Amino acid sequence: MDLFEKLLSDKGALGQYSYLDKDVNYYFFPKLEGEIQPRMKFQGKEVLAWSLNNYLGLANHPEIRKVDTEATEKWGLGYPMGARMMTGNSDYHDQLEQELADFVSKPTGMLLNYGYQGIMSVIDALVDRKDVVVYDAECHACIIDALRMHIGKRFVFPHNDIENCAKQLKRATKLANEQGGGVLVITEGVFGMTGNTGKLDEIVKLKEQYDFKLLVDDAHGFGTMGDTGAGTGEFMGCQDGIDIYFSTFAKSMASIGAFIAGPTDVVNHLRYKVRSQIFAKSLPMPLVIGGLKRLDMLRTMPELREKLWTIVNAIQNGFKERGFNIGTTNSPVTPVVLKGDVMEGCNMVVDLRENHKIFCSMVVYPVVPKGMVILRIIPTAMHTLEDVEETLNAFDVIKEKLDNGVYKEAGVEGALLAKS
């Protein structure tokens, strides 16, 4: 069969649901329009948006907009030209990565152009065929993709199962010793789908028994977790036990880019080895200047984080009081777990958006098991307690409809026309 014919004949896991073809952008590539704020436009109608990772509300903060604008006017998007090793470095790049490292209590930092691409290259540069990787089964796709490139051995442990992690470490240690390699453990600070934190403190404690290095992807924890916002390691009191700390700018920093921080000699080694950086143009100056401003606000304006947690606690406690299952989250990420198939999930989303003007992301099979639907809520410092109450009331209505089989009986069109 022709390659393209084969490619296009496979509709994937959702191909069996023909009604999704009516408007795939409605479900999986939606377009929110207008200023970045809790209330935006979706298909011409105002909705209350709970799907933006703008945790601290920096995306549209007037001080941020001012700095971004001034930096763009001064430098343009082209400067500096070239990779960091050639002509793409500047004092501002050096300053940002060192300030980030200081903030997360590490000796040295390194900027990355993108989080997904960056962490893949970092992992590739950290290990070779003699090294063994042990990782949490629910690590983000960027980590899984990096491990697909790893030509050495890897062992996976069930999500947050520390007893099994220890078993895998025992296997990994034996193999690494035989091959003359080392062991790298990879987990996340906050898991973006479930909202629960990795058991970083318990993994760090395993260093008393096993010789390994720990890499933590803290994309959702940086800026939101810990007394100062320095992340999940700070929150758990084990930041010193994290050898390589990684986070992206795409969440709390509301920008583009990422960074790693760790021992100076290791980070300097990575500067010469991380292929996604040494063979790519460096981060544009406006993003670097904007990053310095964002980091300064994150450090000096704790009221943003306090407001975030006011909203987090209000909506999570509200869901629990009303009998909803939000899993084991202990972070701002708030998954509302419901029983239902893909069609029911689609109908709930349509009902929420069209009749209740609530916009949140839907997660269905194959990301979660069959028979389960997650409606993921991302609280931010920009939301209000009134937004929370409005959302909880809407969820009460859709939950009753779900329990009564309304979404299973009605088609998408039926849910569109159903009035609350």
N, C-alpha and C positions, 0 to 999 in steps of 0.2 A: 504493500500500500504506500502511496505517496506520503511523504512526511507530513505535509500540511494537511492532507486529507485526514490522516490519522489523528493529527492534533485537533482538528476542528470537529471530528466526530465524537470526541470524548468531552461531554459536557460537565464532567466532574461529579462530585457527590450530590450536587443540587440539580443536576440535569433532569432528574425524573420529575421535578416539580415544574411542569410546563407553565403554570400561571406566573412564575417569576419572570418569564420572558416579556410580560406585558410592559414592564418598566423596571429594568434591573437597577437603574439609578435610584429608584425609590428606596430599595432595600439595602443595596450593597455599595453603591457609589453615590450617596446622597450629596446634595449641594446646599450647604448652609450659606446664606448671603447676608451682607450687612456688616456693621461694626462687630468686632469680637466682644461679645458680652453675653450675659445669660439669656437675653431674648433676642433672637435673630429671625431671619426669614427662611422658610422652607417651602418651596414651590409657591411663592407669593404670599404665604400666610405667616404671621408671627407665631413662633413657638418658643417654649421655655427649654433651652438647650442644656442637657446634662451629659454631653459627649465630648467636651473639650478638655484636654489635659492642661488647661491653663490654671493650675492649682492656686497660685498666689495672685492671679489677676494681673500679671505683668504684661500680657500680650497687648493690651490697649491702654496701659497706664500712661497718662499724659507726660510724665517725666521720661518714660522709656521712648515714647514716640518722638519727643523733642531731641533726645540724644541720637536716636536712629536717623532722624532727618538731617541733623547737623553733620553727623559723621558721613552720611551718604553725599551730602553737598560738598564736603571738604575732600573726601577721598575717592568718591565714585565706587562702583562695585568691582572694578578691575584691579585695584591696588590691594596688595602687592602682586606683581606678576611672577609666576613661577612657583616651584615647590619650595618648601622651607629650606631644604639643603642647598638650593641654588640662589634664587633671588627673591624668595617669598617670605623672608623673615622680617621681623620688626621688633622694636622695643615693646610695643603694645602686645604682641603675641607672647613674648617672654613674660611680660608682667601678668597677663591673664592666667597663663598656666601655673605660674608660681603662686598667685593669690588663691587659685582654686585648690592647689595642693595644701597650702597653709590652712585653708578653711576646713579641709577634711583630715587635717593632722597627718599629712604625709610629707616627706622631704622634698619631692619633686613632682611636677606634673607635665603632661604633654597634651597638646590640643589635637583633636581629631576633626576632620571635616564633617563626618556624619557618624551617628551612633551605630547603626546597623553595620555599615561597611567597616567602620573603625574597629569594633570589637572582634569582628571576624579576622581582621588582619593582626590584631594584637594576639589573639589566641594562636594563630598560625606562627607568629614570631616567637612565642614563648616556649613552644614544645616542638620536638622532632620525633623521629620514628622510635627512638629509645624511651621516650617519656610516655607516661600513662596518665590519662585524664579520668577523673571521677566526677560525675555531675548529676544534678537533680533532674528527674524526669520531666518536670514542668518548666525547665528553662526556656527562655524566649527563643523564637525561631532563629534569630541572628546567631545565638550560641550553637544551636543544633546545626545550622549551616556551616559554622566554623569547624565543628567536630566532624562533619562529613568530609572535610578537606584533610583532617588529621590522619597521617599515614601510620601512626602508632596505634596502640590499643586504648580502648576506652571502656569504662564500666559505668553503668547508670544505676542510681538508687531511686526507689519510689519517693514521691514528693514528701520532703521533710521527714523521711524515715531515717532517723539518726542511727538506729541499731543496724539497719541495712547498709547505711553509708560506711559504718565501721567495718562491716564485712567486705565491702568493695575496696576499702582502703587496705585491708589485709591482703587481698588478692593483688591489688595494684602495687603495693610495696614489694611483695615477693617478686613480681615480674620485673619491676623497675630495677631492683637490685641485681637480678640476673642479667639484665640488658645494659646495666651501667647508666640508667636514666633516672629521672625524678618523677614526682607525682604532683599533678595540679588538680585541685578541687575547685569546681565552679558551681556557684549557686547565685540566687538573686536576693537583693535586700527586700523588695516588695514584689510579689508576683502579680503582674498586671491584670490577670483574668480573675483570680480569686480574691486578691487583696490581702492575703495573709503574708506574713513576713517569713523569710527563710530563717531557719534556726541557727543563725550565725554564731551565737554564743556557744551552743553545743558543738558545732563543727570546730570552732576554735579550740575548745577543750580537748578535742581529739588529738590535737598536736602534742599533748602529753604522752600519747601512745604511738603516734605515727609521724613520720617526717614528710610533710607536704607543704605546698604553698597554696594560698587561698585567693581566688579571684572572685570578686562580688560585683555583679551588675546591679546597680542601685538607681536605675532610671527613674522609678516612681518614688524612691525614698529620699533622694537628694532634694533639699529644700522643704520637705514636708515632715520628715521624721527627725526625732532628737530634740534636745533642749534648744539648740541653736539652728537646727535645720541641716546639720552636717550629715544627716543620713541615718540609715538603719543601724549601722555599727555603733554610732553614738547613742541611739535609742536603746540598744541592748548592752551598752557598756563594753563593747569588744572591738572598737575601731582599731586598736593597736594590733589585733590578731589578723586583720585583713591585709594581705600582702600587696595586692593590686586592686585598687578601687576604681570603678568605672561608672560614669554617668553621662547621660545625654543632656543637651540644652533644650530638647524638644518638649519637656514637661514643665517643671517649675520655672525654668529660665525663659520659656516661651520664645524660643529662637531656633536656630539651626547650628549644629555642631555637637561636639562631645569632648570628653577628656578622660585620661587615666591619671592616676597618681600612685606613687609607690617609692621604693628605694631608689636613690639617685643613680647608682650604677646600673640597675635594671632598666630604668626609664631611659637612660642614655643609650643603652644597648638597643632598646626598641626604636629610638629615633632613627637608627640606621637599618632597621629590619622591617618596620611596619610598611608593607608595600603600598597600602592604600594612601599613605601619606607621602612617601618618598617619590612616588610616581604620579603625584597629583598636585595641582595648583593649591596653594595654601588658602586658609580661611580668609575671605575678603575682609578688609579693614572695618567696614561698618558693623559687621557681625562681631568682630573682636572688641571694638569700642563699646558696642551695645552690650556685649557680654560682661565687660567690666562694670557697667552701670547696673545691670541686672544683679550681678553678684553683690555689689555694694548695697543695693536695696534689700536683698535677701538677708544680708548680715545685719543691717542697721534698722530694719523695720519689722521687728518680731510681731507687730500687730497684724501683719498680713497672714502669717502662719496661725496666729491665734484666731483670727476671723475664719480662716479655713476650717480649723478644728471645731469651732462653734457650729458651723454648718454640717460638718461630718457627723458630729455627735447627735445633732438634732435629727438628721435624716435617718441615721442608722438606728438610733433608739426608737424613732417613730416606726420604722419598718418592723422592728422586733416586737414592739408593743402591739402592733396590729396583726401579729402572727405570721409575718413574712419570713422566709428563710434567706438570710444574707451570708450563709456559710460561716467561715472562721476568720473573716477579714478583721485585721487590727490596724488598718491603714485607711487613707481616704477612699481608696477604690472600694466601691459598694456594689457587689453583684446580687441582684434579686433573682433567686433560683426558683424556677417554676416548672411544673410538670406539663409537658405538651410536646407535640411534634412540630416539624418545620412549618406546616401550614398554620397551625395555631399560633406559633410565634409571629409569623408574618401578619396574621389578622390582628393580634394584640398591638403590634407596632403601628399598623394603620389606624386602629381605633385610638391609640394614644395620640398620634400625630394629628389626625383629622378632627377628632371630637373633643379631645382634652387639651390639645395644643402643647403636648409634652413630647420632647424629642430626646430619645436615648438610644443607645446602640443595642442591637440584638445579636446574641451569640447562640448559634444552633449547631447541630451535627453537621460536619464531623469534628468541629472544634470541641464540642462537649458530647457526651454519650447520647445515643438516641433516647427520645422520651424526655429530654431535658431542654429547657430554654433558659438562658440567662439574659436579663435586661440589666445592662451595666450602667450604673450611675457614677459620674465623676463630679463630686462637689468641688466648688472653688470658693475663694474668698470673695468673689463677686456676687454670689448668690445671697438671697435673704431668707429669713425664717418664714416669710410669707410664701416664697417660692417652694420651700420645703413642705408647708402645709398643703399647698395646691397640688403638689406632686403626690403626696401620700393619699390624698382624697381620690385622685385619679386612679391610683393603683388599687385602692379598695374596690373601685367599680370594675376594673378589668379582671381582677382576681375572682370576683363573683361570677362574671361572665365565663371565665375560663372553667371554673368549677362546675358551672351549669351546662357546659358543652357548647356554648354559643359559637365559639371560634372554630370548633370542629365542624359544625353544621353549616355555618355560613361560609361563602367564598370570600375572597378578598373584597369583591364588590359589596357583599353584604355587610362586612365590617365597616367599609367606608360609609355606608348609608346609615348604619346603626347609630342612634342618638343616645347619649348617656342620660 
